[in-house]
Amino acid sequence: MPAVTVSDITVLPRISSAPGAQPRGVKSITTAPQGFEGEGFPVRRAFAGVDLADLDPFIHLDQMGEVEYAPGEPKGTPWHPHRGFETVTYIIDGIFDHQDSNGGGGRISNGDTQWMTAGGGILHIETPPESLVMSGGLFHGFQLWVNLPAAKKWSPPAYQDVRANDVALLSSHDGGALIRIIAGELDGHVGPGSTQTPITLIHASVAAGAELRLPWRRDYNALVYAMAGHGFVGGQSQPIQMGQLAVFGDGDEIVVRAAQHQESRSPQLELFILGGAPIKEPVAWMGPFVMNTKREVLQAFEDFQKGLLGSIPAIYKEDAKPKAPIQRTDKLQGDSPARKDAVDPASGAVAASDAAAVLDVHGAPTDMQQSGDK
């Protein structure tokens, strides 16, 4: 698990725990079910079974892999739409290429992150490069969906390329954990990702037997997902292991301890740690669209059918600098990806055959998911 590593952790700035800080209690621990995404790569659905109110402002999190592909096996996704949120793809091992209908794109590898703002609507595709398809190899990463408030759901699409060497690196107080800040702030240190919704996103590696205490904003929620290894979370030291998500309650700091003995293939407790300021707005979610009302989700589907969410093929740009909208006529629309009558206006359900083609590309629900004001 390379991601970003250092040869000497003792030279890094160390985070400090405030005297008298109240550790956050653990509200729940859930185990992510396993499935397949896109054209067939294995995933764990980290947020499955957790109420959207406890996740706010996050919507969806997939651990992609870890999988060792044989030659010819690496898979990606087809072109598909999004509206109303941001996708964050973090690659730990392997290589992924991204292109979108706004002209954003790039290649991300060990420790890199692509940050795409779907906003009012975008089409994108994520695929392994041809060289990786031919050779096979290790692939492991995450995709996170970050909700946007109603005032920003119609913002112009955008793309950020967050490189591994730009990630802020810190050490725990005793040097037993390496902390990588991808976005947000921790103990006065700021990650490179620019977020429209206030969040903090961290990858931490905790050595066997070491304890990690992270000062955490009281107005943020707190989620810890174990991507490898096993340990204990919260002041009551509740057990957690690979594939499990801990949702924390109120308090000033997150406490995690790695078990004294780890498996040989996972010598450390690897954690994906995230939190943010809850948006506290109604959520209506179906497939690749996350809006505030059922009508807005159905409108997104109709707009996709009309080719209004973007055009392909996209113009590939290495740096994805801001640019004028692409004007093309070869729109992704009509009856190839999904039919115009695919949505049942009464239930909001999508025909299974169409969901398989487009709406289910990230394993997202193909019937309407709604939550009220929180």
Stockholm file with secondary structure:
# STOCKHOLM 1.0

chainA/1-374         MPAVTVSDITVLPRISSAPGAQPRGVKSITTAPQGFEGEGFPVRRAFAGVDLADLDPFIHLDQMGEVEYAPGEPKGTPWHPHRGFETVTYIIDGIFDHQDSNGGGGRISNGDTQWMTAGGGILHIETPPESLVMSGGLFHGFQLWVNLPAAKKWSPPAYQDVRANDVALLSSHDGGALIRIIAGELDGHVGPGSTQTPITLIHASVAAGAELRLPWRRDYNALVYAMAGHGFVGGQSQPIQMGQLAVFGDGDEIVVRAAQHQESRSPQLELFILGGAPIKEPVAWMGPFVMNTKREVLQAFEDFQKGLLGSIPAIYKEDAKPKAPIQRTDKLQGDSPARKDAVDPASGAVAASDAAAVLDVHGAPTDMQQSGDK
#=GR chainA/1-374 SS CCSSCCSCGGGSCBCCCCTTCCBCCEEEEEECCEEEETTTEEEEETTTTCCHHHHTTEEEEEEEEEEEECTTCCCCCCCEEEBSEEEEEEEEESCEEEEETTSCEEEECTTCEEEEECTTCEEEEEECCHHHHHHCEEEEEEEEEEECCGGGTTSCCEEEEECGGGSEEEECTTSCEEEEEEESEETTEECSBCCSSCEEEEEEEEETTCEEEEECCTTSCCEEEEEESEEEETTTTEEEETTEEEEECSSSEEEEEECSSCCTTCCEEEEEEEEECCCCSCEEEETTEEESSHHHHHHHHHHHHTTTTCBSSCCCCSSCCCCCCCCCSCBSCTTTTCCTTCBCTTTCCBCHHHIIIIITTTSCCSSCEEECCC
#=GC SS_cons         CCSSCCSCGGGSCBCCCCTTCCBCCEEEEEECCEEEETTTEEEEETTTTCCHHHHTTEEEEEEEEEEEECTTCCCCCCCEEEBSEEEEEEEEESCEEEEETTSCEEEECTTCEEEEECTTCEEEEEECCHHHHHHCEEEEEEEEEEECCGGGTTSCCEEEEECGGGSEEEECTTSCEEEEEEESEETTEECSBCCSSCEEEEEEEEETTCEEEEECCTTSCCEEEEEESEEEETTTTEEEETTEEEEECSSSEEEEEECSSCCTTCCEEEEEEEEECCCCSCEEEETTEEESSHHHHHHHHHHHHTTTTCBSSCCCCSSCCCCCCCCCSCBSCTTTTCCTTCBCTTTCCBCHHHIIIIITTTSCCSSCEEECCC
//
